[in-house]
Amino acid sequence: MLALRPDRTFLLEVPRAIARQRLAARAGRPDRYEQADEDFHARVAEGFEAMALHEPERVRRVNTAQEEAGQISHRIVEDILALVCQA
């Protein structure tokens, strides 16, 4: 088995209360992850938090609570382009 690691991981962070508001406002049916209980989401967040603390040079934390989706995607694309230009 190959052990592949991405050069960059983006951790899109948002408080659970805001995430629930966004899900409620969105049309369509929630998927199975969105339907999971708070304990599940807390465990997932803890795992990603540990990854971000362990590999801060690779994991980019993005606070999605304050910015619009277009601004967030623009920042992510800029980071990827900078990474590719370094190669």
N, C-alpha and C positions, 0 to 999 in steps of 0.2 A: 504494500500500500504506500502510495506517495504521500508525504507530509507536506502539503502545500499551505503556504501562509500568504494572505494578501499583503501587498505593500502598504496599503492604507485601509483602515476601517473607520467609518463614520458612525459615531454614536449620537443619534438624534434624541435629545433629552427633552422631555416635557413633563410637568407635574401631572399626576394621575387625574386630578380634578379637571384640568384643562383638557386632557385626552378624552375623558368621559363626555365633556361638553361638546367637543368636536365630533365625537362618534354619534351623539344624540342628534346633532344638527345635520349630519350627513344622511343622504338618501341611501336606501339599500339596506340589506340585511347584514348584521355583523358576522364576521367569519369566526371560526372556532377559537382563534387566539383572542380576538376581541371579546368573546363571550366568557373567557376564563375568569376565575375569581381573583380577588385582590392579592391573595397569597402567591398565586402563580406569577402575577406581574411583579410582585416584590422580589421573588427569587430570580426572575430573569434580569431585573434591574441590578440586583446585587452581583450577578455573574458578569454583566457588562461593566459594571463599576470596577470590579476586580481586574478585568482585562485592561481597562483604561489606566488604572493605577500601575499595573505591571508593565505596560508597554506604551507609555505616553508619547513616544516618538512616532508610533504607528497609528494609534487611536486618536482620532480628532473628535473632540466633544463639540456638539453643535446644540446650542440652546434654541429650541424651536418655539418657545412660548411667546417670544416678543416679535419675531419677524414673520413676514409673509412667505409663502412657499416659494415664490419667485426669487426672493432675496436669498433664501437658504440654498436653493439649487444653484444659484449663481456663485455663492461662496464655495460650494462643494466642487463645482466645475473648475473654478480658479485654482483650488488646491490640487486637483487631479492634474491639471495642465502644468502646474509648477513641478509636480512630482515627475511627470513624463519628460519634461524638458531637462531635468537633472540626469536622466538615464543616458 
